[in-house]
Amino acid sequence: MLRQDPFENLISFICSSNNNISRITKMVKSLCQHYSPPLLTLPVPGFAPLSGTNSSGKEQSVPETYHPFPPPSVLAAPEVSAHLRLLGFGYRADFIQKTARMLVDAHGTARSADDPLEPPEKWLLTLRQMNTTSAREELLKFVGVGRKVADCIMLMSLDKKEVIPVDTHVHQIAVKHYGLRASSKTQSNMTPKLYEEVSSKLALVWGDYAGWAHSVLFTSDLKSFSSYGLSSPSPTPSVKPHRADKGIATPPDTPSPSLSKRKRSTLKHSAQRQSEDISISMPGESRPDESVEPEGLNLADRVKRRRRARESTC
């Protein structure tokens, strides 16, 4: 998909077996630093952590030395396997050395002075002209290359845009979003039959550029990529409840309809009470009921009492 160098891509995906992104990156970097000469030194680009300060007081990134990827002839040396184990490659150390040895034995190392590529690297480039099935068969011959690793190499460096590398994560995407039946077996058991089923299903949905679609969905679901390059949001300060507030239920932000009705009813009665309690007396006019109205009567009783008083004065 990215049309990477096929040999570098082959070795990098051998490193990816049962591994995580940060450790794979460290392994590839170790291969370059220990088995090829320095190429150039540059400040780390992008949003790398800043460290160090120049004379003007401004922050500056620490320069890093970059190395090209080592050729097959270097990694094919017998002592490479033991050295890679010391560097933390584990069982992948043997896979890398043996795969490089297979390429060198089959295609040699002789090249002209002005040719940057060794014969094994040139041969790997010819896989781009092969059909998908033939290219996969050639890749599966190498030590440490299974179906998924072969499909990753074809997608990322051999122009096979329709290829879908499948693992348990891609299987979950197919089940969640594309109606593939869930397997009754454990998620970690990716059988050849299940691999083919998932790959065929997604290829029918996504078409000729299925590999692109796979990579977009696969990356978007990874936590390590979801916030890649974004600054972390500042934490929201939490407000501790007052001691007196503990154990008291928080009232709802929006009052319920029944509460609103009670409020309106209370306001209405309050207004009515005010209109009835306020007397507008003309000079010489008196309100006999006010002087004798006992305390403690409710609103209805006061209204009835005043109505009877008015009727009696009429």
C-alpha positions in Angstrom: 0.0 0.0 0.0 2.8 2.4 0.9 5.1 0.7 -1.6 7.9 0.2 0.9 11.1 -1.5 0.1 10.3 -5.2 -0.1 13.3 -6.6 1.8 13.0 -4.0 4.6 9.3 -4.8 4.7 9.9 -8.5 4.8 12.3 -8.4 7.8 10.1 -5.8 9.6 7.0 -8.0 9.4 9.0 -11.0 10.6 9.8 -8.8 13.7 6.1 -8.1 14.1 5.2 -11.7 14.9 3.4 -11.8 18.4 4.7 -8.3 19.1 3.6 -4.7 19.8 4.2 -1.5 17.8 6.7 0.1 20.2 8.8 -3.1 20.4 8.7 -3.7 16.6 9.9 -0.1 16.1 12.8 -0.7 18.6 13.8 -3.9 16.8 13.9 -2.3 13.3 15.9 0.6 14.7 18.4 -1.8 16.3 18.9 -3.6 13.0 19.7 -0.3 11.3 22.0 1.0 14.1 24.0 -2.2 14.5 24.3 -3.4 10.9 24.6 -0.3 8.7 26.7 2.8 8.7 25.3 6.2 9.7 23.6 8.2 6.9 22.9 11.6 8.3 22.0 13.4 11.6 18.9 15.6 11.9 16.7 17.0 14.6 13.7 14.8 15.3 10.8 16.1 13.1 7.2 16.7 14.0 5.9 16.6 17.5 8.7 14.7 19.2 9.3 15.6 22.9 11.4 18.7 23.1 14.5 18.6 25.2 17.5 20.9 25.6 17.7 24.6 25.2 19.8 26.7 22.9 21.7 29.9 23.8 18.7 32.1 23.1 16.6 30.2 25.7 14.4 28.6 23.0 13.7 24.8 23.2 15.3 22.7 20.5 15.0 19.0 19.7 18.0 16.7 20.2 19.5 15.6 16.8 19.2 11.9 15.9 21.5 9.9 13.7 19.8 7.9 11.0 21.0 4.6 9.4 19.8 2.9 6.2 18.3 -0.6 6.4 21.0 -3.3 6.2 21.1 -5.4 3.0 20.5 -9.2 2.9 24.2 -10.1 2.7 24.9 -8.5 6.1 22.0 -10.1 7.9 22.8 -13.5 6.4 26.0 -13.8 8.4 26.0 -16.8 10.8 26.8 -14.6 13.9 23.8 -12.4 13.3 21.4 -14.7 15.0 23.2 -14.8 18.4 23.8 -11.1 18.3 20.1 -10.4 17.7 19.1 -12.6 20.6 21.3 -10.4 22.8 19.4 -7.4 21.5 16.1 -8.9 22.6 14.8 -10.3 19.3 14.1 -13.7 20.8 13.1 -16.5 18.4 12.8 -13.9 15.6 16.6 -13.7 15.5 16.8 -17.1 13.8 14.0 -16.2 11.4 15.7 -13.0 10.3 19.1 -14.6 9.7 17.8 -17.7 8.0 15.5 -15.7 5.7 18.4 -13.5 4.7 20.5 -16.6 4.1 17.9 -18.2 1.9 17.8 -15.0 -0.3 21.6 -14.8 -0.6 21.9 -18.5 -1.4 19.3 -18.3 -4.1 20.2 -15.0 -5.7 23.8 -14.2 -4.7 25.4 -11.0 -3.6 27.3 -9.7 -6.6 26.4 -6.3 -7.8 28.0 -3.4 -9.6 29.6 -0.5 -7.8 26.8 1.9 -8.9 24.0 -0.4 -8.1 22.4 0.3 -4.7 20.5 -3.0 -4.6 21.7 -6.5 -4.1 20.4 -9.4 -6.3 18.0 -10.7 -3.6 16.5 -7.2 -3.3 16.0 -7.0 -7.0 14.3 -10.4 -7.1 11.8 -9.3 -4.4 10.8 -6.4 -6.6 9.8 -8.8 -9.3 7.1 -10.1 -7.0 5.2 -6.9 -7.9 4.6 -8.3 -11.4 3.4 -11.7 -10.2 -0.3 -12.4 -9.4 -1.3 -12.4 -5.7 -1.4 -16.2 -5.4 2.1 -16.7 -6.9 3.6 -13.9 -4.9 2.1 -15.3 -1.7 3.5 -18.8 -2.4 7.0 -17.3 -2.8 6.9 -15.4 0.4 5.6 -18.4 2.4 8.8 -20.2 1.6 10.8 -18.0 4.0 11.3 -18.9 7.7 9.0 -16.9 9.9 6.5 -16.0 7.2 3.0 -17.2 7.6 -0.2 -16.2 5.8 -0.8 -13.0 7.7 2.9 -11.8 7.4 2.9 -12.7 3.7 -0.4 -10.7 3.2 1.1 -7.7 5.1 4.2 -7.7 2.9 2.1 -7.9 -0.3 -0.2 -5.1 0.7 2.5 -2.8 2.1 5.3 -3.3 -0.5 4.2 -5.4 -3.5 1.2 -3.4 -4.9 -1.4 -6.0 -3.9 -4.0 -3.5 -2.8 -6.8 -6.0 -2.6 -5.1 -8.2 0.0 -6.5 -8.2 3.5 -4.2 -9.3 6.4 -6.5 -11.0 9.0 -6.0 -11.3 12.7 -8.4 -11.5 15.7 -8.8 -7.7 15.6 -9.9 -7.7 12.0 -12.2 -10.6 12.7 -13.9 -8.6 15.4 -14.3 -5.7 12.9 -16.0 -8.1 10.4 -18.3 -9.4 13.1 -19.2 -6.0 14.5 -19.7 -4.0 11.3 -20.2 -6.4 8.4 -22.4 -9.2 9.7 -19.9 -12.0 9.8 -21.1 -14.7 12.2 -19.2 -14.8 15.5 -17.0 -17.9 16.0 -17.8 -20.2 18.9 -14.1 -20.7 19.5 -11.8 -18.4 21.4 -10.8 -15.1 19.7 -7.1 -16.1 19.8 -7.7 -19.2 17.6 -7.3 -17.9 14.1 -7.6 -21.0 11.9 -6.8 -21.0 8.2 -10.5 -21.6 7.5 -11.6 -18.6 9.6 -8.8 -16.5 8.0 -10.1 -17.3 4.5 -13.7 -16.7 5.6 -13.0 -13.2 7.0 -10.7 -12.3 4.1 -13.3 -13.3 1.5 -16.2 -11.6 3.2 -14.4 -8.3 3.5 -13.0 -8.5 0.0 -16.6 -8.7 -1.3 -17.6 -5.7 0.7 -14.5 -3.5 0.0 -13.6 -4.5 -3.6 -10.3 -3.8 -5.4 -8.9 -1.5 -2.7 -9.9 -3.8 0.2 -6.4 -3.5 1.7 -6.7 0.3 2.0 -10.1 0.0 3.7 -8.7 -2.7 6.1 -5.8 -0.4 7.0 -8.1 2.6 7.7 -10.4 0.6 10.0 -7.6 -1.3 11.7 -5.7 1.9 12.5 -8.8 3.8 13.7 -9.6 1.1 16.2 -6.2 1.0 17.8 -5.8 3.1 20.9 -2.2 3.8 20.2 -3.2 5.6 17.0 -6.5 7.3 18.1 -4.7 10.2 19.7 -1.4 10.0 17.8 0.2 13.5 17.7 -2.5 15.1 19.8 -1.8 16.9 23.0 -3.3 15.4 26.1 -6.3 17.4 27.5 -5.8 19.0 30.8 -7.5 17.2 33.6 -10.9 18.6 34.8 -10.7 19.7 38.4 -13.1 17.8 40.6 -15.2 19.7 43.2 -15.4 18.0 46.5 -18.9 18.1 48.1 -19.3 20.1 51.3 -19.7 18.1 54.5 -23.2 19.3 55.0 -24.1 18.3 51.5 -23.2 14.6 51.9 -26.2 12.3 51.9 -28.5 14.9 50.4 -30.0 13.9 47.1 -29.3 16.3 44.3 -32.5 17.9 42.9 -33.1 17.4 39.2 -31.9 20.2 36.9 -35.3 20.2 35.1 -38.4 20.2 37.3 -40.9 17.5 36.7 -44.4 18.5 35.3 -46.1 17.9 38.6 -43.7 20.2 40.4 -44.2 22.9 37.8 -48.0 22.6 38.2 -47.6 22.9 42.0 -45.5 26.0 41.5 -48.0 27.6 39.2 -50.8 26.8 41.5 -49.0 28.3 44.5 -48.2 31.5 42.6 -51.8 31.7 41.5 -53.1 31.4 45.0 -50.5 33.8 46.3 -51.6 36.4 43.8 -55.2 35.8 44.6 -54.4 36.1 48.3 -52.6 39.4 47.7 -55.5 40.8 45.7 -58.0 39.9 48.4 -55.9 41.1 51.3 -55.3 44.5 49.7 -58.2 46.9 50.5 -58.7 50.1 48.7 -60.7 52.2 51.2 -62.3 55.5 50.5 -62.3 58.2 53.2 -64.8 57.3 55.9 -65.2 53.7 54.6 -64.5 50.8 56.9 -64.0 47.0 56.6 -65.8 45.5 59.5 -64.7 42.0 58.7 -61.0 42.8 59.0 -61.3 43.8 62.7 -63.0 40.5 63.7 -61.3 38.0 61.4 -59.6 35.4 63.6 -56.1 34.2 62.9 -55.3 30.7 61.5 -58.0 30.6 58.8 -57.0 29.2 55.5 -57.6 31.1 52.2 -60.9 29.4 51.4 -62.4 30.2 54.9 -61.3 33.8 54.7 -62.9 34.2 51.2 -66.2 32.7 52.5 -66.2 34.9 55.6 -65.6 38.1 53.6 -68.3 37.1 51.1 -70.8 36.7 53.9 -69.7 40.0 55.4 -70.3 41.8 52.1 -73.7 40.2 51.7 -74.8 41.2 55.2 -73.8 44.8 54.6 -75.7 44.9 51.4 
